[in-house]
Amino acid sequence: MITLLRRSKLLVPVYTSLIPRSHGLIRTHRRTICVNDVNYCRNDRKVSCFSSAGQSRHSIRARSFQNVNGVYTAEGKSSSELRLYNTMTKQKEVFRAKVDGKVGMYVCGVTAYDLSHIGHARAYVSFDVLYRYLRHLGYEVDYVRNFTDVDDKIIARANELDEDPISLSRHFCEEFHEDMVHLCCLPPSVEPRVSDHMPQIIAMIKQILDNGCAYRIDGDVYFSVDKYPEYGRLSGRKLEDNRAGERVTIDTRKKNPADFALWKSAKEGGPSGRVHGVLEDLDGI
């Protein structure tokens, strides 16, 4: 359970009031607006927005809305137009599906070694709103959100608690699901877990090695950023501007400090049984 949700009830009403419902209500200065009411919003009505902590208050002006074929849209906007910020081009663009009527949406899930925090809540509520709106526009959405249930942090926490790493991560995956229910987030289409997809992960890493874009060090496998000239284009950062050792300890074995691990070999105190057996498969390639 998200810690803040246990201690404060402010967060839930603030978020769930924004989630589309059959008769969702938005409070605006003693007046109530029904989301599905034809009289959705009048010109320049002042709407108050409150932070989850209840300390800051901002006012915005709501534009006129109209009912276009049963879909509420701002004046002058197409009912089917969605504009999203493109990280690659650094600007808002009209969303165009690669396949007509279908959208694939991949969202990186949690590393299940501890309880979720407010940052997780913000991220998954945001993507839940996008997921709902894409469906509202009539798209068939394949929403994938993974669980990282094999990781150094999970192994370290399991060793501290003298528990099995997979059992520990399974517990925190269940806690995460409970948090999503409290936040009224819809479940994704698929929730793959690392522990269930080891053969596919191994096959992908083998392909990267065969392409010459990765290298082995003492059983570990690292991606070589120097082999991919486009690396850093999405973030807009240059490799020479990055400072090694800020987030993780510098590994002097790596060819470039920016190289990152694709695979870490089984270590003493690591996972055992089925997962450990799969980990050993990569050592012989």
PETABEL-V990256 format. One record per pair of residues at least 12 apart in sequence whose C-alpha atoms are under 10 Angstrom apart, sorted by the first residue. I is the first residue (numbers start at 0). J is the second residue. Records with the same first field share a line. If there is no record, write none. Layout:
I->J + J
This chain:
0->113 + 114 + 115 + 116 + 171 + 173 + 174 + 175 + 176 + 177 + 178 + 179 + 181
1->114 + 115 + 116 + 117 + 118 + 119 + 120 + 174 + 175 + 177 + 178 + 179 + 181 + 182
2->114 + 115 + 116 + 117 + 178
3->51 + 52 + 115 + 116 + 117 + 120
4->116 + 117 + 120 + 178 + 181 + 182
7->51 + 52
8->51 + 52
9->49 + 50 + 51 + 52 + 53
10->49 + 50 + 51 + 52 + 53 + 117 + 120 + 182
11->51 + 181 + 182 + 183
12->51 + 182
13->25 + 48 + 49 + 50 + 51 + 52 + 53 + 182
14->50 + 51 + 120 + 121 + 124 + 125 + 182 + 183 + 184
15->124 + 181 + 182 + 183 + 184
16->183
17->34 + 124 + 128
18->124 + 127 + 128 + 131 + 182 + 183 + 184
19->34 + 35 + 128 + 131 + 132 + 135 + 183
20->33 + 34 + 35
21->33 + 34 + 35
22->34 + 35 + 36
23->35 + 36
25->46 + 47
26->46 + 47 + 48
27->44 + 45 + 46 + 47 + 48
28->44 + 45 + 46 + 47
34->71
35->66 + 69 + 70 + 71
36->66 + 71
37->64 + 65 + 66 + 69 + 70 + 71
38->64 + 65 + 66
39->63 + 64 + 65 + 66 + 71
40->61 + 62 + 63 + 64 + 65 + 71 + 73
41->61 + 62 + 63 + 64 + 65
42->60 + 61 + 62 + 63 + 64
43->59 + 60 + 61 + 62 + 63
44->59 + 60 + 61 + 62 + 63
45->58 + 59 + 60 + 61 + 62
46->58 + 59 + 60 + 61
47->59 + 60
61->73
62->74
63->75
64->76
65->78
66->78
70->135 + 136
78->136
79->94 + 133 + 135 + 136 + 137
80->93 + 94 + 95 + 136
81->93 + 94 + 95 + 132 + 133 + 136
82->94 + 95
83->95 + 129
85->233
86->232 + 233 + 234 + 235
87->232 + 233 + 234 + 235
88->232 + 233 + 235
89->233 + 234 + 235
96->138
99->138 + 139
100->133 + 134 + 136 + 137 + 138 + 139 + 140
101->133 + 134 + 137 + 138 + 139 + 140 + 141
102->130 + 133 + 134 + 138 + 139 + 140 + 141 + 142
103->138 + 139 + 140 + 141 + 142 + 143
104->126 + 129 + 130 + 140 + 141 + 142 + 143 + 144 + 187 + 188
105->126 + 141 + 142 + 143 + 144 + 145 + 187 + 189
106->122 + 123 + 126 + 142 + 143 + 144 + 145 + 187 + 190
107->122 + 123 + 143 + 144 + 145 + 146 + 147
108->122 + 123 + 143 + 144 + 145 + 146 + 147 + 172 + 175 + 190 + 191 + 192
109->144 + 145 + 146 + 147 + 148 + 171 + 172 + 175
110->145 + 146 + 147 + 148 + 149 + 150 + 151 + 152 + 153 + 168 + 171 + 172
111->146 + 147 + 148 + 149 + 150 + 152 + 153 + 164 + 165 + 167 + 168 + 169 + 170 + 171 + 172 + 173 + 174 + 175
112->147 + 148 + 149 + 150 + 151 + 152 + 153 + 154 + 155 + 156 + 157 + 164 + 165 + 167 + 168 + 169 + 170 + 171 + 172
113->152 + 153 + 156 + 167 + 168 + 170 + 171 + 172 + 174 + 175
114->170 + 171 + 172 + 173 + 174 + 175 + 178
115->171 + 172 + 174 + 175 + 178 + 179
116->175 + 178
119->175 + 178 + 179
120->175 + 178 + 179 + 182 + 184
121->182
123->144 + 179 + 182 + 184 + 185
124->179 + 182 + 183 + 184 + 185
125->184
126->142 + 184 + 185
127->142 + 179 + 182 + 183 + 184 + 185 + 186 + 187
128->184 + 185
130->142 + 184 + 185 + 187
131->184 + 185
140->187 + 188
141->187 + 188 + 189
142->186 + 187 + 188 + 189 + 190
143->186 + 187 + 188 + 189 + 190 + 191
144->186 + 187 + 188 + 189 + 190 + 191 + 192
145->187 + 189 + 190 + 191 + 192 + 193
146->168 + 169 + 172 + 175 + 190 + 191 + 192 + 193 + 194
147->168 + 172 + 191 + 192 + 193 + 194
148->164 + 165 + 166 + 167 + 168 + 169 + 171 + 172 + 191 + 192 + 193 + 194 + 195
149->164 + 165 + 168 + 192 + 193 + 194 + 197 + 269 + 270 + 274
150->164 + 165 + 168 + 193 + 263 + 269 + 270
151->164 + 263 + 269 + 270
152->164
153->165 + 167 + 168 + 269 + 270
154->167 + 168 + 268 + 269 + 270
155->268 + 269
156->168
157->268 + 269 + 270
158->268 + 269 + 270
163->269 + 270 + 271
164->268 + 269 + 270 + 271
165->194 + 270 + 271 + 274
169->192
172->192
193->274
194->273 + 274 + 277
195->274
197->274 + 277 + 278 + 280
198->277 + 278 + 280 + 281
200->261 + 262
201->261 + 262 + 277 + 278 + 280 + 281 + 284
202->281
203->261
204->220 + 221 + 222 + 261 + 262 + 281
205->220 + 281 + 284
207->220 + 221 + 222 + 223 + 261
208->220 + 221 + 222 + 223 + 284
210->226
211->223 + 226
212->224 + 225 + 226 + 227
213->225 + 226 + 258 + 259 + 260 + 261
214->253 + 254 + 258 + 260 + 261
215->253 + 260 + 261 + 262 + 263 + 282
216->252 + 253 + 263 + 264
217->252 + 263 + 264 + 282
218->262 + 263 + 264 + 265 + 266 + 279 + 281 + 282 + 283
219->260 + 261 + 262 + 263 + 264 + 265 + 281 + 282
220->253 + 258 + 259 + 260 + 261 + 262 + 263 + 264 + 281 + 282
221->253 + 254 + 255 + 257 + 258 + 259 + 260 + 261 + 262 + 263
222->253 + 254 + 255 + 257 + 258 + 259 + 260 + 261 + 262
223->253 + 254 + 255 + 256 + 257 + 258 + 259 + 260
224->238 + 254 + 255 + 256 + 257 + 258 + 259
225->238 + 254 + 255 + 257 + 258
238->255 + 256 + 257
239->257
241->256 + 257
242->256 + 257
243->255 + 256 + 257
244->256 + 257
262->278 + 281
263->278 + 281 + 282
264->278 + 279 + 280 + 281 + 282
265->277 + 278 + 279 + 281 + 282
266->278
